[in-house]
């Protein structure tokens, strides 16, 4: 594997981002992307603690925060029901606390536990909003947008917990969470692959996701000592997998209902 194949995504510039919510499938896509960003920001912050890919990690953190801010405004404004709007009002408050944790202190091991607790609230509300938008859309393809979009979040969640475990911060729980996310990721790949809505282009991208997953999973298994190379491999491969899954999510979002 070439070491900097797609790195990326350095920031959110390569993600399939539109300036406004166009329709309900686009809303599910963006709502799901908020889940991913909650985990990606934590990953980048913890990478800075490790001094891993520091320039890219800082850029990703900064751009992810800006994208989260923008999409939050869009999703709240687009909300088609009072219930959905309330979720995004609540998310605004949780995001304010999380943002303060991300920028209020220099990344350090001492702050890692608190950061993990804060990002969990943001993730829970972002998940709630995604499910609400999917239910409002009430279309089979919206379910697939949600599932594909959740893969983005899982890629970042596994990397985040790898870095937490390497810091010996909630290490036992981190390993459990990586195992759960791995199981969910593989099951969702199978579901997406077998979906009747999967076009030849989507299947080609899913085949690429399979290969990127192998690289990422191999990196996650480098647990002995968490060397600088191992930490870097997790960062790069998680970004590469994210890039592919974001394209797949966009392809599902663009399908006719």
N, C-alpha and C positions, 0 to 999 in steps of 0.2 A: 504494500500500500504506500503510495506517495504521501509523505507526511502532511502536506498542506493541500490535499486534494481540493477541498471546497471551502476552506476555513473562512472562508465564509461569509458566510452569514455574518461576518464581523459586523454586528449591529443587526438591525432589522431590515436593512436596505434590500436584501434579496428576497424577503418574504413577500408573498403575493398580497400586498396591502392596497386597498382602495381608499380614497379620501372620504367616502361616506358610505353608509349602509344602503345597498341597492334594493335588497329584497330579503325575505325571511331566511333563505338559505345562506345568503351573505351574512345575515345577523348571526346565524348559528356558527358559521365559520369564525367570525370575529369574536363572538362570545367565547368560543372554544380556545381561540388564540390567547385570550386573557388568562385562561388556566395555564397555558404553556408559559406565558411571560412571567407569571408568579414564580414558577420553578426555575426558569432561565435566569432571572435576576438573582435568585438565591445561589444558583450554581456559579454565576459569574463572581458574586461577592465572595463565596468560599474559595474560588480559584485565586482570587486576590490574596486571601489569607495564606494560601499555599505558595504564592508568588509563581503561579502557573499561567503561562500564556497571558501575562499581565496586561500588555497593551491591548490585545484583543478582548480580554475579559472586561477591561474598563470601558471600552467602546461598546461592547454588547450591553453592559449594565446601563450605560447612559442612554443608548438608543432604545433599549427595551422599556426603560422608565418613560421616555417621551411617547413611545407608541402606546403604552398602557394608558397614559393620560388621555391621549387623543381618542382611542377606541372607547374608553369609558364614557366620554362626552357623547360620542356618536350613538352608542348602544342605549344610553339613558334617554337621549332625545328621540330615538326611533321606537322606544318601548310601546308596544301596541296594547298594553293593559296596565292597570294600576298595580297589579301584583308584580309584573316584571319591572316596572319603574321603581317600585319599593326595593327590589333586590339591588338595583344599581345605586340607589341612594345609600343603602347599607354598605355596598361595596366601596363607595366613595369614602366613607368613614374608615373602613378597614384599610383601604389603600393609603389614606393619610398616615395612619400609624406605621404601616409597612415602609412607606417612603422615608419616614423619619428614621426608621431603623437602618435603612440602606445607606442613607447619606449623613446621618447624625453622628456616626462614630466611624473611625478608621477600621477597616476590616481586620478582625482579630479573633483568635480562638475564644477569648472570653465572651465575645458577643454572639458567637455562633448559635448557642442554644436558644437565646431570645429571638434571634432572627428566624429560626425554624418554627418557633411557636407563632410568630407574627405572620409568616407567609402561609401558614396552614389556614388561617381565617380568610385570607384573600382567596386562596384556592377554593375553599368550600363555597364561598359566595359566587365566584366565577363559574364553578360547576353548576350551582343552582340556576344561575341566569341562562347558561347554555341549555340545560334541560327544559327550562320554561320556554325558551324560544323554539326549541325542537317540538315541544308539545303544541305550541300555538300554530306552528307550520303544519303539523299533522300530515306529513307526507313521508313515504318510505325513504326517499332520498335524503331527507333531512336527518334521519337516523344515521345514515351512512356518513354524512358530513360530520355529525357529532362523533361517531366512532373514529373516523380517520383523524379528526382534529385532536381527539384525546391522545392518539399516538404521539403527537408532538409533545404534549405535556409529559407523557411517560418517559420519553427519551431524556428530557431535562431533569425529571424527578430522580431517575436512576443515577445520573451523573451527580446531582446535588448530594444524594445520600452517600455516594462513593466518597466524595470529599469530606462529608461529615464524619464518616467512619474512619477515614484516614487521620482526622484530627482527634479521634477518640471522643467525639461528641455524640452521645446517644448511639454509640456504635452498634450495640446489639439490635436496637430497634431499626437502625439504618439498614442493617443487613436483611432484616425481615421485610422492610419496605421495598428494597431492591428485588427480593424474591417475588413479592406480590406483583410488582410492576412488570417484571419479566413475564410472569404467567399471563397477565392481562394483555401485554403487548403481543405475544405470540397468538393468543386466542383471537384478538382483533384482526391481526393480519390474515388469519384463515377466513374470518367472516367477510372481510373486504374482498379477498381473492375470489370467494364463491358467490358473492352478491350478483344477482342477475343484471344489475345496473352497471357492472364493471365493464367498461369499454376496452378494446384492445390497447389503447393508450394507457388507461389506468392499470391494466395488467402488466404492461411493460414497466411502468413506474413501480409497481409492487414487487416485481422481480428485482429491480434495483434496490428497493427497500430491504429485501431479503439479504442481499449482499452487504449492504451497509450495516444491517443488524449484526451480521456475523463479525464484522470488524469491531463494532461497539461492544458486543457481548464478550469478545475476546479481551478487549481492554478492561472491561469491568472485572474480569477474573484475575487481573494482575493485582492481587491483594497483598502479596508478601512485601512488606516494607513501604508500599506506595511510593516508589522511586519517582524522581522528577519526570522520567520518561513515561512511566505509567500514568501519572497525573495528567501529563500533556496528551497522551493517547486518548484518555477518556474525554478530555475537552474537545479535541478535534473530531473524534468519531461521533460524539453526541451532536455536534453541529452539523456534520454531514448527514446523519440520519434525520435530523430535524428538517433540513432543506428538502429532502425527498418527500417526507411525510406532509410537509406544507404544500408541495405541488399536488400531491394526491388529494388532499383535502380540497384544494381549489378546483380540481377537476370534478370531484363529486358535487361541489357547490354549484358548478356551472351547468350540471345536467338539467334537462327539462324535468319538471316534477311529474 
